């Protein structure tokens, strides 16, 4: 999916990306289709399954996405995570 977005929109990149599922590959590769300095907004990484191990892996990935510096190979876009509660 990220390859298609890069090829299709490279000359006309998006001003923001809103990921409502949590596709880590899109975030890792968003520099190809997201304008520099613009946010990648997500609900957080998608869980592989609903176990404590998967929860811990998702929390680790969230921290990495927010804190890993660009100078050390991090994604050169801001990672913004939002949550919502439905009732």
Secondary structure, DSSP 8 states (H G I E B T S, - for coil): -HHHHHHHHTTS-BS-EEESS--HHHHHTGGGTB-TT-EEEES----SSSSHHHHHHHHHHHHHHHHS-GGGT--SSEEEE------
